[in-house]
Amino acid sequence: MIEYNHKGMTVASLHDERTGSFQYVVIDEATKAAAIIDPVLDFDPRAGATATDNADLILEYVRTKGLTVEWVLDTHPHADHFSAAPYLAEQTGGKTAIGTKVVEVQKLWQD
């Protein structure tokens, strides 16, 4: 994790080399409330299997910092990776959210 601190907020980023994706944890240092943004669910295309290695690194970071995850957010549909948002929400009790325009994109992919 690489951390950036500014005016009571911390943004930690974790890079997934396989997909080139960045995942973030945004923290209010005063309250220790956090949001996880764009988490990656690992996928092995040869085996057709998923894993939670990336998400578990985020969970370890959250626990080490003593954070309360309020939100797990996807900022857009991810064509480059599966989202670990449902897994992380289940593990942390955080709520999930994604932009309303995503529903329109998902309808295109449905067929």
C-alpha positions in Angstrom: 0.0 0.0 0.0 1.2 3.5 -0.8 -0.4 6.2 1.4 -1.0 9.8 0.6 -2.0 12.1 3.5 -3.6 15.5 3.3 -5.6 17.6 5.7 -6.8 14.8 7.9 -7.5 12.4 5.0 -5.5 9.5 3.9 -5.7 7.8 0.5 -4.0 4.4 0.3 -3.6 2.7 -3.1 -2.8 -0.8 -4.0 -1.9 -1.7 -7.6 -2.9 -5.0 -9.2 -0.2 -5.7 -11.8 -2.2 -8.3 -13.7 -5.0 -5.9 -14.6 -3.2 -2.6 -14.2 -5.9 -1.5 -11.8 -5.6 0.7 -8.8 -7.7 0.0 -5.7 -8.1 2.6 -3.0 -8.9 3.0 0.7 -10.0 6.6 1.6 -9.8 7.3 5.3 -11.1 10.1 7.5 -8.3 10.1 10.1 -10.4 11.8 12.8 -13.1 9.2 12.8 -11.3 6.2 11.2 -14.2 5.8 8.8 -13.2 4.5 5.4 -14.4 3.8 1.9 -12.9 1.1 -0.3 -12.9 2.1 -4.0 -12.7 -0.2 -7.1 -11.5 -3.4 -5.4 -10.2 -6.2 -7.6 -11.4 -9.8 -7.4 -8.6 -12.0 -8.7 -9.4 -14.2 -11.7 -7.4 -17.0 -13.2 -8.6 -17.4 -16.8 -6.9 -20.7 -17.3 -8.5 -22.3 -14.3 -11.7 -20.3 -14.6 -11.4 -19.6 -10.8 -11.6 -16.5 -8.7 -9.6 -15.7 -5.5 -9.6 -12.9 -2.9 -5.9 -12.2 -2.6 -6.2 -8.5 -3.5 -9.2 -8.0 -1.4 -7.6 -9.8 1.6 -4.7 -7.4 1.4 -7.2 -4.5 1.7 -8.9 -6.3 4.6 -5.5 -6.7 6.4 -4.8 -3.0 5.9 -8.2 -2.0 7.2 -7.8 -4.2 10.3 -4.2 -3.0 11.0 -5.4 0.6 10.8 -8.5 0.0 13.0 -10.8 1.3 10.3 -14.6 1.1 10.0 -15.5 0.6 6.4 -18.6 2.6 5.7 -18.7 2.1 1.9 -17.3 -0.2 -0.8 -17.6 1.7 -4.1 -17.2 0.9 -7.8 -16.7 4.1 -9.8 -17.6 2.5 -13.1 -18.1 -0.9 -14.8 -14.9 -2.8 -14.9 -14.1 -4.5 -18.2 -10.5 -5.3 -17.0 -11.4 -7.1 -13.7 -14.2 -8.5 -11.6 -15.2 -6.4 -8.6 -14.5 -7.6 -5.1 -17.1 -5.2 -3.7 -19.6 -7.8 -2.6 -16.9 -9.8 -0.8 -15.5 -6.8 1.0 -19.0 -5.5 1.9 -19.7 -8.9 3.4 -16.5 -9.0 5.3 -16.7 -5.4 6.6 -20.4 -4.6 6.9 -19.9 -1.6 4.5 -22.6 -0.6 2.1 -22.0 -1.0 -1.7 -22.7 1.6 -4.3 -22.1 2.3 -8.0 -23.2 5.2 -10.2 -26.8 5.1 -11.7 -25.5 5.2 -15.3 -24.0 1.7 -14.7 -27.4 0.1 -15.0 -27.5 1.4 -18.6 -24.1 -0.2 -19.4 -25.1 -3.4 -17.7 -28.2 -3.7 -20.0 -25.9 -3.5 -23.0 -23.8 -6.4 -21.6 -26.8 -8.5 -20.6 -27.3 -9.9 -24.1 
